[in-house]
Amino acid sequence: MAWAPRTLQMYEVGLTAFRNFRAEYDCPDINAAANTIDVTRFIASLSLQNRAPSTISAYVSAISYWHKTLGLADPCEDFRVKKALKGGSKKPNDTELGNPLL
């Protein structure tokens, strides 16, 4: 399957952001297959950085594509990831959110 150069570039940016996120939170192997918790925390982190919902979605698509091309289970298909994506598209209210990464 061939992808447009722009799509591949966005996937690389998304995967780099995900690997950087994992390194920041001391993931033992930033290149290992991700799990649902990794992806939902990444979504929460991007949302707290006020990233656009379209950017968050594109980054998660990159994670999904990476898993599928390697023949790995796709954590992005999980119900919780889908709900986190939907929640990440909404603006947080003014109440204290706490730290969703704990």
C-alpha positions as CSV (number, residue, x, y, z in Angstrom):
1,M,0.0,0.0,0.0
2,A,1.5,3.4,-1.0
3,W,1.0,6.5,1.1
4,A,1.3,10.1,0.1
5,P,4.6,11.7,1.1
6,R,2.8,14.1,3.4
7,T,1.1,11.2,5.2
8,L,4.3,9.4,5.7
9,Q,5.9,12.7,7.0
10,M,3.0,13.1,9.5
11,Y,3.4,9.5,10.7
12,E,7.1,10.0,11.3
13,V,6.4,13.2,13.3
14,G,3.7,11.4,15.3
15,L,5.9,8.4,16.0
16,T,8.8,10.7,17.1
17,A,6.5,12.5,19.4
18,F,5.3,9.2,20.9
19,R,8.8,7.9,21.3
20,N,9.8,11.2,23.0
21,F,6.8,10.9,25.3
22,R,7.8,7.4,26.3
23,A,11.4,8.4,26.9
24,E,10.2,11.3,29.1
25,Y,8.3,8.9,31.2
26,D,11.1,6.4,31.5
27,C,9.7,3.7,29.3
28,P,12.3,0.9,29.3
29,D,12.1,0.5,25.5
30,I,10.7,3.4,23.5
31,N,10.5,1.3,20.4
32,A,8.6,-1.6,21.9
33,A,5.0,-2.3,21.1
34,A,2.6,0.1,22.8
35,N,-0.3,-0.8,25.1
36,T,-3.6,0.9,25.7
37,I,-2.2,2.8,28.8
38,D,0.7,4.2,26.8
39,V,-1.6,5.5,24.1
40,T,-4.2,7.0,26.4
41,R,-1.5,8.7,28.5
42,F,0.0,10.1,25.3
43,I,-3.4,11.4,24.2
44,A,-3.9,13.1,27.6
45,S,-0.5,14.6,27.4
46,L,-1.1,16.0,23.9
47,S,-4.5,17.4,25.1
48,L,-2.9,19.1,28.1
49,Q,-0.4,20.7,25.6
50,N,-3.4,22.1,23.8
51,R,-2.6,20.2,20.6
52,A,-5.3,20.3,18.0
53,P,-7.7,17.3,18.0
54,S,-6.7,16.7,14.3
55,T,-3.0,16.5,15.4
56,I,-3.8,14.1,18.2
57,S,-5.8,11.9,15.9
58,A,-3.0,11.9,13.3
59,Y,-0.4,10.9,15.9
60,V,-2.6,8.1,17.1
61,S,-3.1,7.0,13.5
62,A,0.7,6.8,13.1
63,I,0.9,4.6,16.2
64,S,-1.9,2.4,14.7
65,Y,-0.1,2.2,11.3
66,W,3.2,1.3,13.0
67,H,1.6,-1.6,14.9
68,K,-0.3,-2.9,11.9
69,T,2.8,-2.8,9.5
70,L,4.7,-4.9,12.1
71,G,1.9,-7.4,12.5
72,L,1.4,-6.4,16.1
73,A,-1.9,-6.0,18.0
74,D,-3.1,-2.4,17.5
75,P,-3.7,-0.8,20.9
76,C,-5.5,2.1,19.2
77,E,-8.5,-0.1,18.4
78,D,-9.2,-0.4,22.1
79,F,-12.5,1.2,23.3
80,R,-10.6,3.3,25.9
81,V,-8.3,4.8,23.3
82,K,-11.3,5.7,21.2
83,K,-13.0,7.4,24.1
84,A,-9.7,9.2,25.0
85,L,-9.6,10.5,21.5
86,K,-13.1,11.7,21.7
87,G,-12.5,13.3,25.0
88,G,-9.3,14.9,23.8
89,S,-11.3,16.8,21.2
90,K,-13.1,18.7,23.9
91,K,-11.9,21.7,25.8
92,P,-11.3,21.0,29.5
93,N,-13.4,23.0,31.9
94,D,-12.0,25.4,34.4
95,T,-11.9,22.8,37.3
96,E,-8.7,21.3,38.5
97,L,-8.0,18.2,36.4
98,G,-5.1,16.7,38.4
99,N,-2.4,14.7,36.7
100,P,-4.0,12.2,34.2
101,L,-0.5,10.6,33.7
102,L,-0.4,9.0,37.1
